[in-house]
Amino acid sequence: MALQDEEQSQIITAWHKAFEQCTDYDLWGQPIEAIDGYQRLSKQLHNFANRQTDGDLFSDEQKKILDKIAICLDLRCKALQAPGTVEGILLDDLKRIGKTLQSVLNQRCRDFPVDVAAAQLQAQTLNQIRSSQSNDVNGDDRQVVRARGSLLPKPLPLAGMTLITVRVERIGLKDATQYIDPFISISVKDSAGTDLTTSQDTPVAAHKEEQYVKFSDDVHIQKSLDSLPMGFAIFFEFKHFKPKKKVVSTKCWAFMEKDEIKEGPVVLELYKKPTDYKRKSIKLLTVKPLYLHLKVLFNN
């Protein structure tokens, strides 16, 4: 019995370690790695959940929980493969599920932290809607929808407060012309990496030439400079579509801290993924003179 308990503990520890690695990739904007890990872990959980032998390590109740976790991982993969949509399982849901996996031996199926049936129904409904919409529009129309981005309007001015507009002009990359549907995601985060405003995406870049992807898009930061806390930063993540994997991937990123926010041109260094919102482990993408070029505008 003690040997069985030890084997259970080792397996659960390995699963939870793999689970945390996947959610880290997910958080860092590395969908390809996250999907690969989620799929491998889901397969393992499904296999254990469906075993019917005398020497099973897990009870029927525990198997039901493992099966639910596997279903949630599958749904999260679908969400990552269709960026910009909600497929029923969010990253925040998975964080709660991770605690259940870690303590699966002491859990009850009825206490599972996510309504799996509702998540499956939501995913199925959205897929049906998306399928219907795809039948109603041609390829050119779908391209237009993808290209729009999610930029927000300028917030209402407040007396004595400075609003920031960041014009994303261009980004220097050695293989700039090779990227499919490139865009930049802009987010504002505090020193702990927590969102302070809604993330925004530029439209897909209109022009690519040799070493530059060109944008010329105005991004209106949704909080005034005066209201943002000490230690905040504005992050810029260059992303592009990978048709073989059918996912959006982050190539590199940059950030701008408060002391760099001054009216006029700004040039930022580019860093290797994954994006480190806490700014504790950053590595240059290249030693070549290739940068993100911005222009900061104040609206008093």
PyMOL commands that set and color helices and strands:
alter all, ss='L'
color gray80, all
select helices_A, chain A and resi 2-27+31-49+60-81+91-102+104-106+109-111+116-136+139-147+176-178+225-227+258-260
alter helices_A, ss='H'
color red, helices_A
select strands_A, chain A and resi 163-172+180-189+200-201+207-209+212-220+233-242+247-257+264-268+271-272+292-299
alter strands_A, ss='S'
color yellow, strands_A
deselect
rebuild
show_as cartoon
